[in-house]
Amino acid sequence: MGEYLVDIKNERLSFFTPAGEVKALNDVSMRLEEGEVLGIVGESGSGKSVTAYSLMGLTAHPGKLIGGSLDFNGHHINDMTEKDMRKIRGNEVSIIFQDPMTSLNPVYTIGNQIREVIMLHTGKNKKEANERAKELLTLVGINEPDKRLKQYPHELSGGMRQRVMIAIALACEPKLLIADEPTTALDVTIQAQILELMMELKDKLGMAIIMITHDLGIVASMCEKIAVMYAGKIVEYGTTDEIFYNPKHEYTKGLLRSIPRLDANEHERLVPIEGTPIDLLNPPKGCPFAPRCANCMKICLREMPPVTEFSDTHYTHCFMNQKAMLEGGNA
């Protein structure tokens, strides 16, 4: 078994469409230790969800892994068949999808859906699975579990449906929980409750979490490390403090400038990131963020920036840092 729970090296994944090859992931590497919380942030289409889904073998057709290696909890994902993947999905790694209403089956009761997962992975009979389902609903803060097990998804509120999804994901106490924007459809109060619940369960069960989100407020409160993704690449990676207090990539700086601050002047305007995301069918030769970067240099358009390391945990791909180092006298 490897040193890390998750070890992704140089992953390249493309979707082969009639219009051409969409390079969804281009040389993505990340590691995650047991019990750690990693946040993956970036705008829509940056490759956040595709990275997580590939780890579970859920890459939809016409997506195909074309390079790199994926290791999880001693399993080499590249070599696993669909039959093998089914044994670890839900058992060792679980996912909370973005919209609970479309993830839960509307024609089955909540109890039926939770029991199915428990019986499939643990070998418990129906009565034992029912008791476990009640325990799980209590664990995620749902009152009157006996009553809820007999209800259908449409009879529950959005927050309760999301709690049911978390209960299903935790049915087998997985080593890794992937949360794909789990609070997007919820109001702020329920959002805070769901995040608090996830952190409590992490401490109680000792599981690692990959939090996929575009909300920097969520990663600031939950995550120990952050991967900033843009156009299928990790453009900056570091601890939460390093990313928030010492951002090094122009895209990360742009994300931080575009969120409201409590310590800002009364009429301070938010600064949007100008331009639109690149076309992944025809990605540029150089830095993918160059067309939208205010500090873009000629070399940024021609070449992909090399990695610049600032500490054991903090690195980025940006020529501005290379320039700063040369001007500072460092080779």
VMD Tcl script that draws the C-alpha trace (Angstrom):
set ca {
  {0.00 0.00 0.00}
  {1.31 3.48 -0.92}
  {2.24 6.30 1.39}
  {-0.77 8.39 0.27}
  {-4.48 7.60 0.27}
  {-4.84 9.32 -3.13}
  {-1.89 9.67 -5.51}
  {-2.66 11.06 -8.98}
  {0.36 11.54 -11.26}
  {0.34 13.41 -14.58}
  {-3.27 12.49 -15.40}
  {-4.40 13.30 -18.93}
  {-8.04 12.71 -19.84}
  {-9.85 13.68 -23.04}
  {-13.39 13.50 -24.43}
  {-13.39 12.35 -28.05}
  {-16.38 14.17 -29.57}
  {-17.46 14.52 -33.23}
  {-16.03 18.08 -33.13}
  {-12.62 16.80 -31.97}
  {-10.63 15.97 -28.85}
  {-11.60 18.00 -25.77}
  {-8.56 17.98 -23.47}
  {-10.45 18.03 -20.16}
  {-7.44 17.21 -17.96}
  {-3.89 18.01 -18.96}
  {-1.09 16.76 -16.68}
  {-2.93 16.85 -13.33}
  {-1.07 15.63 -10.22}
  {-2.27 15.66 -6.60}
  {-1.82 13.73 -3.37}
  {-4.03 13.31 -0.34}
  {-3.21 11.74 3.02}
  {-5.67 9.92 5.29}
  {-7.96 12.27 7.22}
  {-6.93 15.30 5.12}
  {-9.34 17.79 3.51}
  {-8.41 19.01 0.02}
  {-10.34 21.76 -1.74}
  {-10.43 21.89 -5.56}
  {-11.51 25.34 -6.75}
  {-11.99 26.87 -10.17}
  {-14.70 28.09 -12.51}
  {-17.13 25.83 -14.40}
  {-15.38 23.63 -16.96}
  {-11.96 23.79 -15.29}
  {-11.86 20.01 -14.69}
  {-12.72 19.80 -10.97}
  {-15.48 17.20 -11.19}
  {-13.80 15.23 -14.01}
  {-10.73 14.74 -11.77}
  {-12.84 13.36 -8.91}
  {-15.07 11.20 -11.12}
  {-12.03 9.62 -12.82}
  {-10.82 8.52 -9.39}
  {-14.07 6.55 -9.00}
  {-14.02 5.19 -12.55}
  {-17.07 7.28 -13.44}
  {-15.70 8.96 -16.57}
  {-18.65 9.04 -18.96}
  {-18.39 8.04 -22.63}
  {-16.73 9.46 -24.78}
  {-14.20 10.32 -22.03}
  {-10.98 8.32 -21.94}
  {-7.91 8.31 -19.71}
  {-4.97 8.73 -22.08}
  {-2.04 9.19 -19.71}
  {-0.78 9.23 -16.13}
  {-1.56 7.01 -13.15}
  {-4.26 7.02 -10.47}
  {-3.72 5.21 -7.17}
  {-6.24 5.06 -4.34}
  {-5.90 3.20 -1.04}
  {-3.55 0.60 -2.54}
  {-5.62 0.17 -5.75}
  {-4.20 1.07 -9.16}
  {-7.34 2.58 -10.74}
  {-5.92 2.43 -14.31}
  {-5.90 -1.39 -14.27}
  {-9.25 -1.99 -12.54}
  {-12.26 -3.42 -14.34}
  {-15.81 -2.09 -13.84}
  {-16.55 -5.14 -11.64}
  {-13.56 -4.32 -9.39}
  {-14.56 -0.63 -9.24}
  {-18.03 -1.53 -7.99}
  {-16.46 -3.19 -4.96}
  {-14.71 0.00 -3.84}
  {-17.39 2.53 -4.89}
  {-19.54 3.30 -1.87}
  {-17.37 1.02 0.23}
  {-13.96 2.74 0.25}
  {-14.80 5.92 -1.66}
  {-18.18 7.70 -1.79}
  {-19.49 10.79 -3.51}
  {-22.09 13.43 -2.68}
  {-23.43 14.78 -5.95}
  {-24.29 18.40 -6.65}
  {-28.08 18.14 -6.81}
  {-29.72 15.69 -4.36}
  {-33.08 15.82 -6.16}
  {-31.62 14.32 -9.34}
  {-29.38 11.90 -7.40}
  {-32.20 10.30 -5.40}
  {-34.70 8.07 -7.21}
  {-38.14 9.75 -7.00}
  {-40.11 6.46 -7.14}
  {-38.43 4.75 -4.15}
  {-38.65 5.68 -0.48}
  {-35.65 7.09 1.36}
  {-35.44 3.87 3.41}
  {-35.40 1.71 0.30}
  {-32.50 3.68 -1.20}
  {-30.36 3.67 1.97}
  {-31.03 -0.03 2.68}
  {-30.02 -0.98 -0.89}
  {-26.53 0.51 -0.41}
  {-26.05 -1.10 3.01}
  {-27.21 -4.56 1.88}
  {-25.10 -4.40 -1.29}
  {-21.81 -3.60 0.46}
  {-22.10 -5.09 3.95}
  {-24.10 -8.31 3.58}
  {-26.61 -7.23 6.26}
  {-30.19 -8.52 6.00}
  {-33.17 -6.17 5.54}
  {-33.87 -5.77 9.27}
  {-30.23 -5.02 10.13}
  {-29.97 -2.64 7.18}
  {-33.08 -0.81 8.41}
  {-31.53 -0.32 11.86}
  {-28.32 0.93 10.27}
  {-30.35 3.33 8.07}
  {-31.98 4.79 11.20}
  {-28.54 5.22 12.81}
  {-27.26 7.03 9.71}
  {-30.23 9.42 9.57}
  {-29.73 10.23 13.25}
  {-26.00 10.72 12.60}
  {-26.66 13.33 9.90}
  {-29.14 15.20 12.09}
  {-32.50 14.11 10.66}
  {-35.30 13.91 13.23}
  {-37.92 11.12 13.39}
  {-35.85 8.64 11.31}
  {-38.62 5.98 11.32}
  {-40.99 8.42 9.64}
  {-38.37 9.70 7.16}
  {-37.48 6.19 5.96}
  {-41.06 5.79 4.69}
  {-41.08 9.11 2.83}
  {-40.19 9.87 -0.80}
  {-37.55 12.43 -1.86}
  {-40.14 15.04 -2.92}
  {-41.57 15.06 0.61}
  {-38.29 16.36 2.08}
  {-36.73 19.83 1.92}
  {-33.51 20.50 -0.02}
  {-31.39 20.47 3.13}
  {-32.89 17.17 4.31}
  {-32.37 15.58 0.88}
  {-28.72 16.61 1.00}
  {-28.42 15.06 4.48}
  {-29.93 11.83 3.08}
  {-27.28 11.88 0.32}
  {-24.57 12.26 2.99}
  {-26.11 9.36 4.96}
  {-26.00 7.15 1.84}
  {-22.39 8.20 1.16}
  {-21.38 7.33 4.74}
  {-23.23 4.00 4.86}
  {-20.00 1.98 4.72}
  {-17.72 4.51 6.49}
  {-15.53 5.18 3.43}
  {-11.87 6.23 3.59}
  {-12.55 9.06 1.15}
  {-15.61 11.26 0.66}
  {-15.85 13.32 -2.54}
  {-18.22 16.28 -2.15}
  {-19.09 17.76 -5.55}
  {-20.42 21.25 -4.74}
  {-22.69 19.77 -2.05}
  {-24.15 23.11 -0.94}
  {-24.82 24.82 -4.31}
  {-28.61 24.44 -4.23}
  {-29.00 25.29 -0.52}
  {-29.57 28.56 1.31}
  {-26.76 30.00 3.44}
  {-28.05 28.78 6.83}
  {-28.51 25.17 5.66}
  {-25.18 25.41 3.82}
  {-23.37 26.20 7.08}
  {-25.12 23.29 8.85}
  {-24.15 20.81 6.09}
  {-20.48 21.92 6.15}
  {-20.37 21.74 9.95}
  {-21.90 18.25 9.79}
  {-19.30 17.07 7.26}
  {-16.43 18.28 9.45}
  {-17.92 16.60 12.54}
  {-18.26 13.31 10.62}
  {-14.71 13.63 9.28}
  {-13.37 13.87 12.84}
  {-15.63 11.06 14.05}
  {-14.90 8.62 11.20}
  {-11.35 9.74 10.32}
  {-12.07 9.95 6.60}
  {-10.42 12.21 4.01}
  {-12.54 14.68 2.02}
  {-12.13 16.16 -1.46}
  {-14.31 19.29 -1.57}
  {-15.09 20.46 -5.11}
  {-16.39 24.03 -5.14}
  {-16.17 27.48 -6.70}
  {-16.85 29.11 -3.32}
  {-13.59 30.27 -1.70}
  {-15.42 30.92 1.58}
  {-16.12 27.20 1.92}
  {-12.53 26.13 1.30}
  {-11.21 28.76 3.74}
  {-13.25 27.26 6.58}
  {-12.93 23.56 5.72}
  {-9.79 22.69 3.78}
  {-6.18 22.17 4.79}
  {-4.86 22.25 1.22}
  {-6.20 23.85 -1.96}
  {-5.71 23.00 -5.65}
  {-6.65 25.87 -7.98}
  {-7.68 24.53 -11.40}
  {-7.97 26.34 -14.71}
  {-8.57 24.81 -18.16}
  {-7.81 21.25 -17.06}
  {-4.60 22.09 -15.19}
  {-3.68 22.71 -11.55}
  {-2.22 26.23 -11.84}
  {-1.50 26.60 -8.11}
  {-1.38 24.24 -5.14}
  {-0.71 24.96 -1.48}
  {-1.99 25.04 2.08}
  {-5.02 27.24 2.78}
  {-2.86 29.92 4.41}
  {-0.40 29.93 1.49}
  {-3.16 30.32 -1.09}
  {-5.10 33.03 0.79}
  {-2.22 35.05 2.23}
  {0.45 34.53 -0.42}
  {-1.20 33.72 -3.79}
  {1.32 33.36 -6.61}
  {-0.71 32.69 -9.78}
  {-2.53 35.55 -11.52}
  {-5.73 33.47 -11.72}
  {-5.70 32.79 -7.96}
  {-5.18 36.51 -7.33}
  {-8.11 37.25 -9.66}
  {-10.38 34.83 -7.77}
  {-9.46 36.44 -4.45}
  {-10.05 39.97 -5.81}
  {-13.52 39.01 -7.03}
  {-14.94 38.09 -3.61}
  {-16.30 40.65 -1.10}
  {-14.17 41.39 1.98}
  {-15.31 42.31 5.48}
  {-12.38 44.69 5.94}
  {-12.95 46.50 2.62}
  {-13.79 50.20 2.30}
  {-17.50 50.95 2.19}
  {-17.79 51.50 -1.57}
  {-14.96 49.30 -2.82}
  {-15.88 47.62 -6.12}
  {-15.29 43.94 -6.81}
  {-12.82 43.27 -9.63}
  {-14.10 40.69 -12.15}
  {-11.78 38.46 -14.20}
  {-12.13 39.80 -17.73}
  {-12.59 37.57 -20.79}
  {-13.94 34.04 -21.20}
  {-12.48 30.55 -20.60}
  {-10.40 29.04 -23.41}
  {-11.71 26.50 -25.93}
  {-10.46 23.08 -24.76}
  {-10.85 21.74 -28.31}
  {-8.04 24.10 -29.34}
  {-6.04 24.98 -26.22}
  {-3.27 27.58 -26.62}
  {0.41 26.60 -26.76}
  {1.34 28.65 -23.72}
  {-0.29 29.36 -20.36}
  {-4.06 28.72 -20.60}
  {-4.78 31.85 -18.53}
  {-2.60 34.13 -20.70}
  {-5.47 35.53 -22.88}
  {-7.22 36.83 -19.72}
  {-4.13 37.87 -17.72}
  {-3.46 41.60 -17.19}
  {0.29 40.88 -16.76}
  {0.64 38.58 -19.78}
  {4.08 38.57 -21.45}
  {5.02 37.30 -24.92}
  {6.56 34.11 -23.51}
  {3.25 33.31 -21.73}
  {1.55 32.96 -25.13}
  {4.34 30.78 -26.57}
  {5.30 28.38 -23.78}
  {3.70 26.53 -20.88}
  {5.17 27.96 -17.64}
  {7.41 25.56 -15.69}
  {6.66 24.73 -12.06}
  {7.92 27.21 -9.46}
  {8.15 25.85 -5.90}
  {7.93 28.15 -2.87}
  {7.81 25.46 -0.16}
  {7.30 21.70 0.21}
  {3.54 22.27 -0.12}
  {3.27 25.37 -2.34}
  {3.90 25.52 -6.10}
  {2.53 27.26 -9.17}
  {2.86 27.45 -12.96}
  {3.37 31.15 -13.78}
  {6.11 33.06 -15.62}
  {5.58 36.11 -13.38}
  {7.27 34.19 -10.55}
  {10.16 33.18 -12.81}
  {10.56 36.85 -13.75}
  {10.49 37.96 -10.10}
  {13.14 35.39 -9.20}
  {15.44 36.47 -12.05}
  {15.03 40.13 -11.10}
  {15.79 39.19 -7.49}
  {19.05 37.54 -8.56}
  {17.89 33.91 -8.08}
  {18.55 31.47 -10.92}
}
mol new
graphics top color blue
foreach p $ca { graphics top sphere $p radius 0.5 }
foreach p [lrange $ca 0 end-1] q [lrange $ca 1 end] { graphics top cylinder $p $q radius 0.2 }
display resetview
